Amino acid sequence: MKLRIGLSTCPNDTFAFHGLLSGASDRHGLDADFALLDIQELNERLVRGDLDVAKASFAQALSLGGSHGVLPVGAAIGFGIGPLLVAPPSRDAARASSRAGAKHDERPDERSRVLSPGPGTTAFLLLRLLLPRATNVDHVRFDAILPAVARGEADFGVVIHEGRFTYQQHGVRCVADLGELWERRTRQPLPLGGLLARLDLGADVHRRVTAAVRASLDHARAHRDDAFATMRRHALELPAEAIWKHVELYVSDFTRELGLAGAAALVAFERAARESGLVERGLPPLAILRA
């Protein structure tokens, strides 16, 4: 069986998968094809069944508890890693948006046009959970959000990935850190995304994938220059400093081993989403796979 494995083009994923992508680390007997995609594309392809194992938003994972589980490796969980809510550089720019004349404030309301990186993303779930008045949301690819907000085409945008490091270069203002709001509410690190695997692959495949990804991550940490070459191929527009900042922020101890603290953060995330009615009733809870 050849596994179909999906990961994002973000530096934290290409760093963790460097050993596997380059063939330099132990695959633990796995035969795999890799697809590198935008996070919302990964969410959608996982739901369609196009991928066997994939990095996915934990928000999307909550809808897949009956068919998929979270592998204890590859996660982006931590403090200070959350999406940012940004606004145009000035109130005048905000008033020039497509909904001319509407009220602009430092927090979105029902009339504010908000851009989100996708309906399955953790960023969108956090927006709905923490700022429930933001109901006028359009979903666009994550890298289109900052330019659109800077042009005054929307009142707010939720930025993820490298946008956390580069938003000031677009002249926009950060008006809220959704990760910080989450941390204040729960006293837990924020679970952004992780590796999901089909349950019917079986425990042996789950163990092999977990071991292979850990070996790949360990190889990247031991061969940073080689890993940088892999990251650079998929992040051509990012300067080296931003690439390494991305790795330092999103690749943590949780990435190598989810552990009890990571599992507790996931439980808190799922509980908050379910209690707020943001998860369809009757869906099975999300399983953390042992490997």
SULSULJO-V861451 format. One line per field, one symbol per residue. phi: phi as a letter, one per 30 degrees, with the letter a starting at -180 (. if undefined). A space follows every 10 residues. Layout:
BEGIN
phi=???
END
This chain:
BEGIN
phi=.cdcccbddd edddddceed dciccddhid cbccccbddd ddedddddid bdbadbdddd edccedbbbc ddbjdcblci cddcccbeda ddddddddce iddcbdbdbd cddccbdkdc ddedddeddc bdddcccccb dedcdddddd didbdbbccb hdedccdddc idcdcacddd dddddchbdd ddaadcbddd djdddeddde dddddddddd ddbddddddd dddcbddcde dddddedddc cbedddbeid dddddddddd ddddddicbe diddddccdc b
END
